[in-house]
Amino acid sequence: MIFRFSLYGFLKNQRYFEPFLFLAFLEKGLDFTDIGLLIAVRELTTNLLEIPSGAVADVISRRFSMILSFGAYIVAFTTFGYASDMNLLYLGMVFFGVGEAFRSGTHKAMIFAWLRSQGREDERVKIYGYTRSWSKYGSAVSVALAAPIVLFTDSYEWIFLAAIVPYALNIVNFLGYPRDLDETDGAASMAEVVRHAGRTVSDSVQRPRLRRLFFESMGFDGVFAATKDYLQPILAALALTLAVSWITLEDWSETQQAALLVGPVYIVLHLLSGAASRRSHRVSDRAGSEDRAARWLWGISVLVFAGLTISGFTGLLVGAVAAFVALNVLHNLWRPVLISRFDTHGSAIQGASLLSVESQARRVATMIMAPILGYAVDAAIAAESVNPWWPVGALGLLCSILFFARSVMEND
């Protein structure tokens, strides 16, 4: 099953459009505020469906939830490929949000269910980190395929449509998952689904350890999701300033010039992220506990976001790129540790539902921050700021300082 779990992650991250998403939307005539609103619509849709979808996965069928999720993704990718109208793009984001809701937490719960059935619960961080590493290696492969497509077609349309193929293959992969990973007979009524969701929300609110983890997810993952794609316009700006001696750029469009730099940087980023994810269990081992490892990572995040903020203020684009790469590596050390802590403090029968609540919490943070951040960057550009990217680092720095200080005080 580890092969199938890893294959899922590899195929899931064949999102050929992902390293170019902001650039593709900018090419369609959107500004950063518009993009922030699109992200907010995606997060709102996911939030509305997050807990019900987790309950459906836990009570009816996790495999069904995954198949439904990837069907919705395929509709979204098709819409993004062909649409330029803002209303259609909103519709595409709604389908994207449906896919996110029915996927988030569900597959992780299946991995943990399999580990319990094998008596390997103590390997949660290691196994999840290993399977997650294949997601990141998949991302590296997807960039290696996407960059030449953009380079030679001078268009972002085909990278959306190409993503349909691996997502269809992943549906076939799910059909081979054993039924016992559902941990249910699938005969539950909707009333049972509602009661299950209600119990999960109640436990999440009443148990202090879980509340703490939800807030940490909002502070780290929520901010990461709102900020991570600003690497793309920074790379596009950097591509216009670099002199590449072995190729004449005058005949290349800005889209093609961006692809020349986005491709290699994202390949390196994903390879490093995959290595970090695979080794995340070593951070917990060295720290002595998962909670202490999380505190270490919060401290490092302060330094990374400080570097990003300084680079944004000074216009050191290379420094900003390096900070974004470091942030992605840090996130892939952080995520397996966080998910394992949820499995430690939560209930096995609430696996997908609990992780859906976690996903909802961080998406609330992203939903609020993405439009605000987009507006701040647009305002900096309108003010003809030489370096309009500093709000991205400042937001992350503020949140990381607050949560690092809180983790230190709680430890004391």
C-alpha positions as CSV (number, residue, x, y, z in Angstrom):
1,M,0.0,0.0,0.0
2,I,2.9,2.4,0.5
3,F,3.4,2.2,-3.2
4,R,-0.2,3.2,-3.9
5,F,-0.1,6.0,-1.3
6,S,3.1,7.3,-2.9
7,L,1.6,7.0,-6.4
8,Y,-1.4,9.0,-5.2
9,G,0.9,11.8,-4.0
10,F,3.0,11.7,-7.2
11,L,0.0,12.0,-9.5
12,K,-1.9,14.5,-7.3
13,N,1.0,16.9,-7.7
14,Q,1.0,16.7,-11.5
15,R,-0.6,20.2,-11.4
16,Y,1.4,21.5,-14.3
17,F,-0.2,25.0,-13.8
18,E,0.7,25.4,-10.2
19,P,4.1,27.2,-10.6
20,F,2.5,29.5,-13.1
21,L,-1.0,30.0,-11.5
22,F,-0.5,33.7,-10.6
23,L,1.2,34.4,-13.9
24,A,-1.6,32.7,-15.8
25,F,-4.3,34.8,-14.0
26,L,-2.3,38.0,-14.5
27,E,-2.1,37.2,-18.3
28,K,-5.9,36.8,-18.3
29,G,-6.1,40.5,-17.2
30,L,-6.5,40.0,-13.4
31,D,-4.7,42.0,-10.7
32,F,-3.5,40.7,-7.4
33,T,-6.7,41.7,-5.6
34,D,-8.7,39.7,-8.2
35,I,-6.5,36.7,-7.6
36,G,-6.9,37.1,-3.9
37,L,-10.6,37.1,-4.3
38,L,-10.5,33.9,-6.4
39,I,-8.4,32.2,-3.7
40,A,-11.0,33.4,-1.1
41,V,-13.8,31.8,-3.1
42,R,-11.9,28.6,-3.3
43,E,-11.3,28.7,0.5
44,L,-14.9,29.6,1.2
45,T,-16.2,26.7,-0.8
46,T,-13.8,24.3,0.8
47,N,-14.8,25.7,4.3
48,L,-18.5,25.2,3.7
49,L,-18.0,21.6,2.7
50,E,-15.0,20.7,4.8
51,I,-16.6,19.2,7.9
52,P,-19.6,17.5,6.0
53,S,-17.2,16.0,3.5
54,G,-15.0,14.7,6.3
55,A,-18.0,13.1,7.9
56,V,-19.1,11.5,4.6
57,A,-15.6,10.1,4.3
58,D,-15.6,8.7,7.8
59,V,-19.1,7.4,7.9
60,I,-19.9,6.4,4.3
61,S,-16.7,5.8,2.2
62,R,-13.3,7.4,2.0
63,R,-12.6,6.0,-1.4
64,F,-15.9,7.5,-2.7
65,S,-14.8,10.9,-1.3
66,M,-11.5,10.7,-3.1
67,I,-13.1,9.8,-6.5
68,L,-15.6,12.6,-6.1
69,S,-12.8,15.0,-5.3
70,F,-10.7,14.2,-8.3
71,G,-13.8,14.4,-10.6
72,A,-14.4,18.0,-9.3
73,Y,-10.7,18.9,-9.9
74,I,-11.0,17.8,-13.5
75,V,-13.9,20.1,-14.1
76,A,-12.0,23.0,-12.5
77,F,-8.8,22.4,-14.6
78,T,-11.0,22.5,-17.8
79,T,-12.6,25.7,-16.7
80,F,-9.3,27.4,-15.9
81,G,-7.8,26.3,-19.3
82,Y,-10.6,27.9,-21.4
83,A,-12.1,30.7,-19.4
84,S,-11.1,34.3,-19.1
85,D,-14.3,35.7,-17.8
86,M,-14.1,36.4,-14.0
87,N,-17.5,34.7,-13.3
88,L,-16.3,31.5,-15.0
89,L,-13.1,31.6,-13.1
90,Y,-15.1,31.9,-9.9
91,L,-17.1,28.9,-11.0
92,G,-13.8,27.0,-11.6
93,M,-12.7,27.9,-8.1
94,V,-15.9,26.5,-6.7
95,F,-15.2,23.2,-8.3
96,F,-11.6,23.4,-7.1
97,G,-12.9,24.0,-3.6
98,V,-15.2,20.9,-3.8
99,G,-12.2,18.9,-4.8
100,E,-10.1,20.2,-1.9
101,A,-12.9,19.6,0.6
102,F,-13.5,16.0,-0.2
103,R,-9.7,15.2,-0.5
104,S,-8.3,17.1,2.5
105,G,-7.8,14.8,5.5
106,T,-9.3,11.8,3.8
107,H,-6.2,10.3,2.3
108,K,-4.2,11.0,5.5
109,A,-6.9,9.1,7.5
110,M,-6.5,6.2,5.1
111,I,-2.8,6.1,5.6
112,F,-3.2,6.1,9.4
113,A,-5.9,3.5,9.2
114,W,-3.5,1.2,7.3
115,L,-0.7,1.9,9.8
116,R,-3.1,0.9,12.6
117,S,-4.1,-2.3,10.8
118,Q,-0.4,-3.1,10.5
119,G,0.5,-2.3,14.1
120,R,2.8,0.5,12.9
121,E,1.3,3.6,14.6
122,D,4.7,4.7,15.9
123,E,5.8,5.2,12.3
124,R,3.3,8.0,11.5
125,V,5.7,10.8,10.9
126,K,8.1,8.6,9.0
127,I,5.6,7.0,6.7
128,Y,3.5,10.1,6.1
129,G,6.7,12.1,5.5
130,Y,7.9,9.4,3.0
131,T,4.6,9.4,1.0
132,R,4.6,13.2,1.1
133,S,8.1,13.3,-0.3
134,W,6.8,11.5,-3.4
135,S,4.2,14.4,-3.7
136,K,7.1,16.8,-3.8
137,Y,9.1,14.7,-6.3
138,G,5.9,14.6,-8.4
139,S,5.8,18.4,-8.3
140,A,9.4,18.6,-9.5
141,V,8.6,16.3,-12.4
142,S,5.5,18.4,-13.2
143,V,7.5,21.6,-13.4
144,A,10.1,19.8,-15.6
145,L,7.2,19.0,-18.0
146,A,5.3,22.3,-17.7
147,A,8.1,24.7,-18.3
148,P,8.9,23.4,-21.8
149,I,5.2,23.5,-22.6
150,V,4.9,27.1,-21.6
151,L,8.3,27.9,-23.3
152,F,7.4,26.5,-26.7
153,T,3.6,27.3,-26.8
154,D,4.0,30.8,-25.3
155,S,0.7,30.1,-23.5
156,Y,-0.5,28.9,-20.1
157,E,-3.7,27.2,-21.5
158,W,-2.3,23.8,-22.1
159,I,-0.8,23.3,-18.7
160,F,-4.3,23.4,-17.2
161,L,-5.6,20.9,-19.6
162,A,-2.6,18.5,-19.4
163,A,-3.3,18.1,-15.6
164,I,-6.5,16.2,-16.4
165,V,-4.6,13.1,-17.5
166,P,-2.8,12.3,-14.2
167,Y,-5.9,13.1,-12.2
168,A,-7.9,10.6,-14.2
169,L,-5.2,8.0,-13.6
170,N,-5.4,8.7,-9.9
171,I,-9.1,7.8,-9.9
172,V,-8.0,4.4,-11.3
173,N,-5.5,4.2,-8.5
174,F,-8.2,4.7,-5.9
175,L,-10.3,1.8,-7.3
176,G,-7.5,-0.5,-6.2
177,Y,-7.6,0.6,-2.5
178,P,-8.9,-2.1,-0.1
179,R,-12.4,-1.5,1.4
180,D,-11.1,-1.9,4.9
181,L,-9.4,1.5,4.7
182,D,-12.9,3.1,4.8
183,E,-13.2,1.7,8.4
184,T,-17.0,1.7,7.8
185,D,-19.5,-0.5,6.1
186,G,-20.9,2.4,4.2
187,A,-24.5,1.8,5.4
188,A,-24.8,4.9,7.5
189,S,-27.7,7.4,7.2
190,M,-27.3,11.1,6.6
191,A,-28.4,11.6,10.2
192,E,-25.4,9.6,11.4
193,V,-23.2,11.7,9.1
194,V,-24.5,14.9,10.8
195,R,-24.1,13.5,14.3
196,H,-20.5,12.4,13.5
197,A,-19.7,15.8,12.2
198,G,-21.2,17.4,15.3
199,R,-19.2,15.2,17.7
200,T,-16.0,16.1,15.8
201,V,-16.6,19.8,16.0
202,S,-17.5,19.6,19.7
203,D,-14.3,17.6,20.5
204,S,-12.3,20.1,18.5
205,V,-13.6,23.0,20.5
206,Q,-13.6,21.5,24.0
207,R,-10.1,19.8,23.9
208,P,-7.3,22.3,24.6
209,R,-4.6,20.3,22.8
210,L,-6.7,20.1,19.7
211,R,-7.6,23.8,19.9
212,R,-3.9,24.6,20.1
213,L,-3.1,22.6,17.0
214,F,-5.9,24.2,15.0
215,F,-4.5,27.7,15.8
216,E,-1.0,26.6,14.9
217,S,-2.3,25.3,11.5
218,M,-4.0,28.7,10.9
219,G,-0.8,30.5,11.7
220,F,1.6,28.4,9.7
221,D,-0.3,26.7,6.9
222,G,-2.8,29.5,6.5
223,V,-0.1,32.1,6.0
224,F,1.9,29.7,3.8
225,A,-1.0,29.2,1.4
226,A,-1.7,32.9,1.2
227,T,1.9,33.8,0.5
228,K,3.6,31.0,-1.4
229,D,2.6,31.8,-4.9
230,Y,4.0,35.3,-4.8
231,L,7.3,33.6,-5.7
232,Q,6.0,33.5,-9.3
233,P,5.7,37.2,-10.0
234,I,9.0,37.7,-8.2
235,L,10.7,35.2,-10.5
236,A,9.0,36.8,-13.5
237,A,10.4,40.2,-12.4
238,L,13.8,38.7,-11.8
239,A,13.8,37.0,-15.2
240,L,13.4,40.4,-16.8
241,T,16.5,41.7,-15.0
242,L,18.9,38.8,-15.6
243,A,21.2,38.8,-18.5
244,V,21.5,35.2,-19.8
245,S,24.6,35.0,-21.9
246,W,23.8,31.8,-23.7
247,I,20.5,32.9,-25.2
248,T,19.1,36.0,-26.9
249,L,16.0,37.1,-25.0
250,E,14.8,39.9,-27.2
251,D,12.7,37.6,-29.4
252,W,11.1,35.9,-26.3
253,S,7.9,37.0,-24.7
254,E,7.7,37.8,-21.0
255,T,5.8,34.5,-20.6
256,Q,8.7,32.5,-22.1
257,Q,11.3,34.5,-20.2
258,A,9.5,33.7,-16.9
259,A,9.3,30.0,-17.8
260,L,13.1,29.9,-18.2
261,L,13.5,30.9,-14.6
262,V,10.4,29.5,-13.0
263,G,11.1,25.9,-14.2
264,P,14.6,25.4,-12.7
265,V,13.8,27.2,-9.4
266,Y,10.6,25.2,-8.8
267,I,12.4,22.0,-9.7
268,V,15.0,22.7,-7.0
269,L,12.4,23.9,-4.6
270,H,10.3,20.7,-4.9
271,L,13.3,18.4,-4.7
272,L,14.5,20.0,-1.5
273,S,11.0,20.0,-0.2
274,G,10.7,16.2,-0.9
275,A,14.0,15.6,0.9
276,A,12.8,17.6,3.9
277,S,9.5,15.8,4.1
278,R,11.2,12.4,4.0
279,R,13.5,13.5,6.9
280,S,10.9,15.3,9.0
281,H,10.8,12.4,11.5
282,R,14.5,13.1,12.3
283,V,13.5,16.6,13.6
284,S,11.0,15.0,16.0
285,D,13.5,12.4,17.1
286,R,16.2,15.0,17.7
287,A,13.9,17.4,19.5
288,G,12.7,14.6,21.8
289,S,9.0,15.2,21.1
290,E,6.7,16.4,18.3
291,D,5.6,19.5,20.3
292,R,9.2,20.5,20.9
293,A,10.0,20.0,17.2
294,A,7.1,22.3,16.3
295,R,8.6,25.0,18.6
296,W,11.9,24.7,16.9
297,L,10.3,25.1,13.5
298,W,8.3,28.2,14.6
299,G,11.6,29.7,15.6
300,I,13.2,29.0,12.2
301,S,10.1,30.5,10.5
302,V,10.7,33.8,12.2
303,L,14.2,33.9,10.6
304,V,12.9,32.9,7.2
305,F,10.1,35.5,7.1
306,A,12.5,38.2,8.4
307,G,14.8,37.4,5.5
308,L,11.8,37.6,3.1
309,T,10.7,41.0,4.6
310,I,14.2,42.5,4.4
311,S,14.6,41.3,0.8
312,G,11.2,42.8,-0.1
313,F,12.1,46.2,1.4
314,T,15.5,46.3,-0.3
315,G,14.5,44.9,-3.6
316,L,16.9,42.0,-3.4
317,L,14.9,39.6,-5.6
318,V,17.5,36.8,-5.3
319,G,17.2,37.0,-1.6
320,A,13.4,36.8,-1.8
321,V,13.6,33.7,-4.0
322,A,16.0,32.1,-1.5
323,A,13.6,32.9,1.3
324,F,10.7,31.3,-0.5
325,V,12.7,28.2,-1.2
326,A,13.6,28.0,2.5
327,L,9.9,28.6,3.4
328,N,8.8,25.6,1.3
329,V,11.5,23.4,2.8
330,L,10.4,24.5,6.3
331,H,6.7,23.8,5.5
332,N,7.6,20.2,4.5
333,L,9.4,19.6,7.7
334,W,6.4,21.1,9.6
335,R,3.5,19.4,7.9
336,P,4.2,15.7,8.8
337,V,4.9,16.7,12.4
338,L,1.6,18.6,12.7
339,I,-0.5,15.8,11.1
340,S,1.1,13.2,13.4
341,R,0.2,15.4,16.4
342,F,-3.4,15.5,15.3
343,D,-3.5,11.7,15.1
344,T,-1.8,11.4,18.5
345,H,-4.4,13.7,20.3
346,G,-7.5,12.8,18.2
347,S,-9.8,9.8,17.9
348,A,-9.1,7.1,15.3
349,I,-12.8,6.9,14.2
350,Q,-12.8,10.7,13.6
351,G,-9.6,10.7,11.5
352,A,-10.9,12.3,8.3
353,S,-13.3,14.5,10.1
354,L,-10.7,15.9,12.5
355,L,-8.3,16.6,9.7
356,S,-11.1,18.3,7.8
357,V,-11.6,20.6,10.7
358,E,-7.9,21.3,10.7
359,S,-8.1,22.0,7.0
360,Q,-11.1,24.3,7.5
361,A,-9.3,26.3,10.2
362,R,-6.2,27.0,8.1
363,R,-8.4,27.8,5.1
364,V,-10.3,30.4,7.1
365,A,-7.0,32.1,7.7
366,T,-6.1,31.9,4.0
367,M,-9.5,33.1,3.0
368,I,-9.1,36.2,5.1
369,M,-5.5,36.9,4.4
370,A,-5.3,36.3,0.6
371,P,-7.5,39.3,-0.5
372,I,-5.9,41.6,2.0
373,L,-2.5,40.6,0.9
374,G,-3.4,41.0,-2.8
375,Y,-4.8,44.5,-2.1
376,A,-1.6,45.4,-0.1
377,V,0.6,44.4,-3.0
378,D,-1.6,46.2,-5.6
379,A,-1.5,49.3,-3.4
380,A,2.3,49.1,-3.3
381,I,2.4,48.8,-7.0
382,A,0.0,51.7,-7.5
383,A,2.2,53.8,-5.3
384,E,5.0,53.0,-7.7
385,S,7.0,51.3,-5.0
386,V,10.2,50.0,-6.3
387,N,9.8,46.9,-4.1
388,P,6.1,46.0,-3.8
389,W,6.7,42.5,-2.3
390,W,7.5,43.5,1.3
391,P,3.8,43.0,2.6
392,V,4.2,39.2,1.8
393,G,7.1,38.8,4.2
394,A,5.7,41.2,6.8
395,L,2.5,39.2,7.1
396,G,4.4,35.9,7.7
397,L,6.8,37.6,10.1
398,L,4.1,38.9,12.3
399,C,2.3,35.6,12.5
400,S,5.5,33.6,13.1
401,I,6.6,35.9,15.9
402,L,3.2,35.6,17.7
403,F,3.1,31.8,17.5
404,F,6.7,31.3,18.4
405,A,6.3,33.5,21.5
406,R,3.1,31.6,22.4
407,S,4.8,28.2,22.0
408,V,7.7,29.3,24.3
409,M,5.3,30.7,26.9
410,E,3.2,27.5,26.9
411,N,6.3,25.4,27.3
412,D,7.4,27.5,30.3
